Amino acid sequence: MLVKCVKILEPFGGAQVETHPGVTIGVVYPVIEIAYLPDYWYLRILDDNGDGSSSLWDPEMFETVDGYIPRCWSSAVSSDGSLRLAPQSWMREGFWTDVLADEPSALADFDEGKAAVLADLASQ
């Protein structure tokens, strides 16, 4: 899935701003995860930091350029009503906590999942 940034909102319900580190109006970004939670939903994109990192953004900031769903994505529904679409290895409990803690196997899973999404998008 590819989306184009059409406006920038400060993360987690903030006001509209002209610029923000990580995203640029008019740029197309690959979506590497979609999560819909009871109180909010977000897109995880590869951001402008240039280091292969990702960040979470309000879907209201984007318009869909290509709605192709990567074949490597899996879906998971939680008991709280959450729905996630992402590489299967990212679905385990505590995955993002481990990534933020620089746990080597979680970082390897992140890099592998990210590469799979990008390869799938490039091949379609």
SVG drawing of the C-alpha trace seen along z (x, -y; Angstrom):
<svg xmlns="http://www.w3.org/2000/svg" viewBox="-14 -25 35 40">
<polyline fill="none" stroke="black" stroke-width="0.4" points="0.0,0.0 1.3,-3.4 0.0,-6.7 0.7,-10.3 1.0,-12.9 -1.6,-15.6 -1.4,-17.4 0.5,-17.0 -1.1,-16.5 1.0,-16.5 1.1,-12.8 -1.7,-11.5 -4.5,-14.0 -2.5,-17.2 -3.2,-20.2 -2.4,-20.6 1.2,-22.0 3.1,-23.0 6.1,-20.7 7.2,-17.9 10.2,-15.7 9.6,-12.4 6.9,-13.3 6.7,-15.8 3.5,-17.0 3.4,-15.6 5.7,-12.6 4.5,-9.0 5.2,-6.5 5.0,-2.7 2.7,-1.6 4.3,1.3 1.5,1.7 -2.1,0.7 -3.6,0.9 -7.2,0.1 -7.6,-0.1 -10.8,-0.9 -9.8,-4.5 -7.7,-5.4 -6.1,-3.9 -2.8,-4.6 -0.6,-3.9 3.1,-2.9 5.2,-4.3 8.9,-4.4 9.6,-8.0 11.9,-10.7 14.6,-10.1 16.6,-8.2 17.7,-5.4 15.0,-2.9 13.0,-3.8 9.3,-3.9 6.8,-6.1 3.0,-6.1 0.7,-8.7 -3.0,-9.5 -4.5,-8.1 -6.3,-11.4 -2.9,-12.8 -2.8,-10.6 -4.6,-9.7 -4.2,-6.3 -2.0,-6.2 -2.0,-2.4 -4.3,-0.2 -2.4,3.0 -2.2,5.1 1.2,6.8 0.9,10.6 3.3,10.9 0.8,9.1 -1.2,11.1 -4.2,10.0 -5.0,10.3 -8.0,9.4 -7.6,9.0 -10.2,9.4 -10.4,5.7 -11.6,5.3 -8.2,4.2 -7.4,5.2 -3.8,5.2 -2.4,5.8 1.3,6.4 4.0,9.0 3.2,12.1 6.4,11.9 5.2,8.5 2.0,9.9 3.4,11.5 2.7,9.9 5.4,7.4 7.0,7.1 7.1,3.3 8.3,3.1 11.2,5.4 12.0,3.4 12.1,0.2 14.4,2.0 16.7,2.9 16.2,6.7 18.2,8.3 15.6,10.9 12.8,8.3 15.1,5.9 15.8,8.8 12.1,9.6 11.4,5.9 14.0,5.6 12.9,8.9 9.2,7.8 10.0,4.4 12.1,5.9 9.3,8.3 6.7,5.5 9.0,3.4 9.9,6.3 6.2,7.2 5.2,3.6 8.1,3.4 7.0,6.7 3.3,5.9"/>
</svg>
